[in-house]
Amino acid sequence: MLGRFTTSRRLAIIALLTFFASLLILQRSSYSGGWHAEDAVGNRLPLSEDNPDNKKPADDVTIPQPYPPNPGQRPEDDRDKGQTKTKPAPKPAVIQIPSKEDPPPTRHYPSPLPRMSDDDTQTYVEEVIQWDRPQVGHWPSYGDYVGADYDPNRWEGFPSENNYYNKNGVKVLHSQKNIGPKPYLPYPDYNSPEWRTKWKGEYVSCEGPRGRSLNESMDDQIFAYRALPSGFPDSQVNNADIVGVNTNVCFDRYNRYGAFGLGADKSDVFDWRKPEEQPRWDRVHWGKLQNECLVKNQGRYEPLARSPPVQWSPWELPESHAQMPMTDKTPSSGLQYKKRTAILIRVWEGYDYTDNDIQAIRSMITELSLLSGGEYQVFLFVNIKDYNADIYENQDVHDDFLRRTVPEELRDIAILWTEKVTREWYPYVGDWQVYWMQWMSVQWFSKHHPEFEYIWNWETDARYTGHHYHFLEQIASFARKVPRKHLWERNKRLYFPEAHGSYEQFLQQTDELIVEATKAKTIPTPVWGPVAYTETQAPLGPQPPHAQDEDNFEWGVGEEADLITLQPIWDPARTDWSYRNKIFNFVPGVRPHFTPENAADDAHDHPAYPDIPRRVFINTVARFSRRMLHAMHAENRAGRSMQAEMWPATVALQHGLKAVYAPHPIWVDKQWPARYMDAVFNAHGGKQARWGEEWDSIYNHDREVNFKTFSWYYATGFPKTLYRRWLGWEAVETQSIDGGMGLAGGEEWERERGRMCLPGMLLHPVKHVVPEDI
């Protein structure tokens, strides 16, 4: 039978058919001109200086397969499931990154107020605090300050600053400036010739939540107006020029959060390009997107930082936990790897996530991680309250807590931890409650994730109305440029442009006052190097390269900051700040003892405490270097610690690490007299250059209420009122005697002026962001 098919003619026909079949198979295969190496998640490796031939990663660069089997991560969803099939659209135009931005307009400053003697300043203050006090129940009590030499309630009688609202609105902006919103992408000019002279590797655009490359997806961009409404108030504390933040742009709620789900149910909104596609957000894998983005850009990062992070961290101490990380010195020449930064968003078991919480997290991931090619990675850092939960060794238990405590969309960015791991790591401290010991868990994370050179601790009730990448990069750049000379002394003083003139004039005056106070011995010799609390403490930071009087503000310039804070850093020892004595084992065996009956142990004290060198900053949003966290870890291992807000800056001081207060712009909702504002917030008890550090400290419990007018503090009503009205909801002011705008906001209120447009403003606290919580 076989012989019937072996004639020459038949064999030729069979050969011809085989040839055409082979062509058809090749045409339908993925092969197109050469084999490409693929990474662990199936992406072709990009061509770059570090990988010119598309070779597979070296053996020492491990890229694990992250989805699955890592705990808490879900199988890949079918992206097309539930979506309508349409004819493929033409390839979209590439979006320009960075967007073109004009330089901000020149800012004009008033002349600094003439210096007054301490006695004349006190006379002026006592004149200002003569006012018609309300006769109502209140804390601090109005009546307690009649005849006193200060009054922490005086700000309540100042006129409200209503131009945040009256001089605002996108319709107003259109009529004034005739402009509309455009994509806002404040990134480096990646892959440009200038960029390539400094950085290794190649920037590769990453995929966004809609399944498209972000440099081709207009739906995934935020938009901004390139101007502010005329008459919008300037920041009364600090200003944008100092840290280089662009506040000559403004954002309305839809152009800010529309790409992340806000307004999905709206149509025909004035001046807003609604995204054409709305993702199934519950099917978006933010961890996977961040990891794939890192892998595409791996040539930009040093080998240690190229592998996607492991989501499930063990409780054990790593073998290398006692090793001091190498000093991060910025090279003066040669190409550099980019350092990676983790963002830890602090939440806890039982946290009630709002839509706006999740929209804000989506924006942080997109702006900080995906659009930067993996420079940042965003995590949800979840405190599991069940102390004995076996989340470190039992994957089923871990995943059960993950499902019960974290929304599905955010599960593959969640890191779970319990207080038990901090007790295991730091047994000699004596207390491990996260309220007092917030950083122990961050140290645990850092030791298990050495791929991150920096870590931002972030709070869920913080909001930034501008672009997160722009803000954090400018803050880091400012801190890098700051010299160490007089740094600890400058860190404590607040800058008020109406009182101090330009920032350069403020710095000059501040340095002059420090020199005068040093000569008068009202302050110790300015800090120069480590300030160890005993001779036996071995500082981990660098020693000064020369004597302080030989330094022309040179040491520290170009050095990355080990600690960056967003509030002043000051010495609480001689103030009445409530937590100044929450000190653990600096006097061996002496520490507070917290019980259900005495939760704060406010009576705890010791005669040696005033002489222990320490510093504090209010609020816990801050950036830490790996070296900073290692020093904190080493101190905790020895049993020493302090209250959370006092601990990082104290360790930096004692170990000689670089700590910088970054003076970002802060807005105020009252019209304060400039001299009175300076006298209150920079009070120094008659000892010049001890701003905030004496008996009249602004951080004393009653005086601290003056901060209630600020847009950034831990206890103030202004941020929530402003943010709610910006979201188009009603809000009522409760901290103004004149009532401010009263109950205002909402769609009807916006009908004439349009939606509010705000510059990049860092706001805190903004809690429970839901429409009904007026």
C-alpha angles and dihedrals in degrees: 000000000000090000092067089070099047102081117121093246094052092046090053091052091049092049091050092050091048091052093053091046090053091052090051092051093049092048091055095044124093092244111114114162106326142357116281123206113238131209126228094277095050100260121137109246111250122241110251142147088269093047107028096157098041090248121171115264117278118264092257092058107079117192107185123206100253103186109080133014100039110104118265095019121120130222115265113278124223102257093206096050111120093005125115115248112236135177109276111266122229114273106276123239117263112259114233113250116219102032115228112260129186116227112263117262118267111271118224118211131200119241115270114267113256113263116257128201118253091252093050091047091053091049089052092049092050090053093051094050093059098102143133102273119202117246100227138109110279145144120261086035113242091218095055092071101049104122093006123128092240138028121200090195097058094099090066089071096053116102115269118249100236098166090094082076109019094051095044144087136100091250089054089049091052093051092047103040106012092225136133134202122282133184111285115210110159098182134130116275091262118210092007117138090253092049091049091056089067110027135058124228130015131285112239121191114243135219119262132209092279092061095251132111108267093230088062101038116087089177090069097053131097118227131213140186113240095227142041123243109268111264096023106149120256120230109277093201116055118328140238095256092069098063095023098247113158108235093164088091128069137199132211119204098259097046088046102044104014092097088056100052107282112133096013087141094049130091137186094020113174113255096356128115101211113214111260092219128045113199124224090252094197087062096050113108105205094180092052092048091051093047094048089049091053092050092051089052099036094123089068093062133063116260094260090058100045101084121083109255120257110247097206109065120193124230097232122106109252113243089243095050094114095052117107111234115242116267111263103233117176105230116237092218140011132053118304137209114236114246116233125231129203122211113209111198105199117226135147142215107286096026111154106227116209126203089252092052090057094043089053091050091049089053093049092052094047097044100038103034115016100040093043094053095248102314087135132030121201122215135181103228105205123194108209106208095205098097095201098042107139095224096137101059105018113068094190091056091045093051093045091056089045092055093045098046108032130056112249094247093058101041098100092056094048124111113192123206140164134208088248092076091055091052090050092051099041107029097157099058093079100218130056106174109140090227090067100023104040096149100056091082091047089053089051090052093048094051091052093043107045088157088084113077091187136030128198115206105213132187125219092228092059118097132186114199092197134054114310097209093052093049098047094043092050091048091052091046092052092050091049092057097049116107121227096231109105088353097132091046095048091047092071100054125087119221120225112183094203090057103032105033117219122003090249089056090047092052092048092050092045093052091047091052091049091053091047093048092048091054091046089048092232087128130029120255106293115269113272113173128333120351101204117196092220136013089249095060110102109214115222097201129083126281118237114272092225143351117303094241089056092056120095095196090286107118111091098020107133092015117125113242116248091205128024119187131185095213130053120281114227146160113261098185097104098032132086093243106151099235102039093114098049090115123146124209100328080124098046111257094001118117142126117279114215119201135167088257094045106028097170104028089216093177092063113120142137133200091238095057099086090060097051107104109236144146136200140198125193119240124027102242101116144130122244131193119221088247090054093052091047091056090050089048092051092050092048090049087057090052098253123128145136139208111301099257091045098046109072097046091044092054090047091051095047095044098042097245123154112260119179132187104213108212099216117176115280123190127211129209095213131067100240122188103247097229093047091049091053092046093051102042097036096041111153107180093246091302107110117225093023092102111177092355106097139069090288095051116156086227094065110116099256098034090051091075087080086079090066088091094058127100090220122045135096097257115035134115099208098082095055093046092049094044095048092052090047088055089054096255131125119260133178126210114232102173101061126090090204090050094237107222091338114211103356141149135064135106096296091051089051095049095095103033102027130226118335116260117207132185118233101299124174106219131191137204104024103155132179097002102203128129097244097052096088 
